[in-house]
């Protein structure tokens, strides 16, 4: 199992970024996927989950209405569209496959003027 995140960077408050996570080594369409984030000294926080069976994704209250998770099973990729970014969104963002505790290496998102 391999998960590779990309798309992080430095953005001004109010800006947008789209993170991507390309998966390999398993049947992507069979698993729920999630995005998490972590700030140094704090626990990793669940940001959003998208299910393999369809249905409404789940979001942390802190990102509802600003972030959107989606997936493209043909490309084995899960995305996190982040709009109206705030300084408190600064963190390393990780994608995770449900079951088995598989994580990517993370991508840094920094929101600062």
C-alpha positions as CSV (number, residue, x, y, z in Angstrom):
1,X,0.0,0.0,0.0
2,X,1.3,3.4,-1.0
3,X,-0.3,6.8,-0.5
4,X,1.4,9.9,-2.0
5,X,0.1,13.4,-1.2
6,X,0.8,16.5,-3.2
7,X,-0.5,20.0,-3.6
8,X,0.5,21.7,-0.4
9,X,2.3,25.0,-0.3
10,X,2.2,28.6,1.0
11,X,-1.1,30.5,0.5
12,X,-2.5,33.8,1.8
13,X,-5.5,33.9,4.1
14,X,-8.7,33.6,2.0
15,X,-6.9,31.6,-0.7
16,X,-7.4,28.1,-2.0
17,X,-5.4,24.9,-2.5
18,X,-6.3,21.5,-3.8
19,X,-4.5,18.5,-2.3
20,X,-4.2,15.2,-4.1
21,X,-3.4,11.7,-2.8
22,X,-2.6,9.0,-5.3
23,X,-3.0,5.5,-4.0
24,X,-1.5,2.2,-5.1
25,X,-1.2,-1.4,-3.9
26,X,-4.8,-2.0,-3.2
27,X,-8.3,-1.8,-4.8
28,X,-8.9,1.9,-4.2
29,X,-12.6,1.8,-5.0
30,X,-13.2,-0.7,-2.1
31,X,-12.0,1.6,0.7
32,X,-13.1,4.8,2.4
33,X,-10.5,7.4,2.4
34,X,-9.8,10.3,4.7
35,X,-7.7,13.5,5.1
36,X,-6.2,14.4,8.5
37,X,-3.9,17.2,9.6
38,X,-1.4,17.7,12.3
39,X,0.3,20.7,13.9
40,X,3.5,20.1,15.9
41,X,2.8,19.3,19.5
42,X,-0.9,18.4,18.8
43,X,-2.7,15.2,18.0
44,X,-3.5,14.4,14.4
45,X,-7.0,15.7,13.6
46,X,-9.6,14.1,11.2
47,X,-10.6,16.6,8.6
48,X,-12.8,14.8,6.1
49,X,-13.9,11.3,5.1
50,X,-15.3,10.0,1.9
51,X,-16.9,6.6,1.6
52,X,-16.4,3.9,-1.0
53,X,-20.1,3.2,-1.0
54,X,-21.3,6.7,-1.8
55,X,-23.2,8.8,0.6
56,X,-22.4,12.2,2.1
57,X,-18.8,12.8,3.2
58,X,-18.1,13.8,6.8
59,X,-16.2,16.9,7.8
60,X,-14.8,18.4,10.9
61,X,-16.8,21.3,12.2
62,X,-13.7,23.6,11.7
63,X,-13.7,23.0,7.9
64,X,-17.4,22.6,7.1
65,X,-18.5,24.9,4.2
66,X,-14.8,25.6,3.2
67,X,-13.3,22.2,2.4
68,X,-14.6,19.5,0.0
69,X,-13.4,15.9,-0.3
70,X,-13.8,14.0,-3.5
71,X,-12.4,10.9,-5.2
72,X,-11.7,9.6,-8.7
73,X,-11.7,5.8,-8.6
74,X,-10.4,5.7,-12.2
75,X,-7.3,7.6,-11.1
76,X,-7.0,6.0,-7.7
77,X,-6.9,9.5,-6.3
78,X,-8.6,11.4,-3.4
79,X,-8.7,15.1,-3.4
80,X,-9.2,17.8,-0.7
81,X,-10.3,21.2,-2.1
82,X,-9.6,23.8,0.5
83,X,-11.2,27.3,0.1
84,X,-11.2,30.4,2.2
85,X,-8.1,29.2,4.0
86,X,-7.3,30.5,7.5
87,X,-4.0,30.7,9.4
88,X,-5.3,28.0,11.7
89,X,-5.5,25.6,8.8
90,X,-1.7,25.6,8.7
91,X,-0.6,21.9,9.3
92,X,0.8,18.9,7.6
93,X,-2.0,17.2,5.8
94,X,-2.1,13.4,5.4
95,X,-4.4,11.0,3.6
96,X,-5.3,7.7,5.1
97,X,-6.9,4.5,3.9
98,X,-9.7,3.0,6.1
99,X,-8.6,-0.2,7.7
100,X,-5.0,-1.1,8.3
101,X,-3.7,2.3,9.4
102,X,-2.0,3.2,6.1
103,X,-0.8,6.8,5.8
104,X,0.9,9.0,3.3
105,X,4.0,11.0,4.0
106,X,2.1,14.2,4.3
107,X,2.2,17.6,2.6
108,X,2.7,20.9,4.3
109,X,0.1,23.6,4.0
110,X,1.0,27.1,5.3
111,X,-1.5,29.9,5.4
112,X,0.1,33.2,6.0
113,X,0.3,36.7,4.7
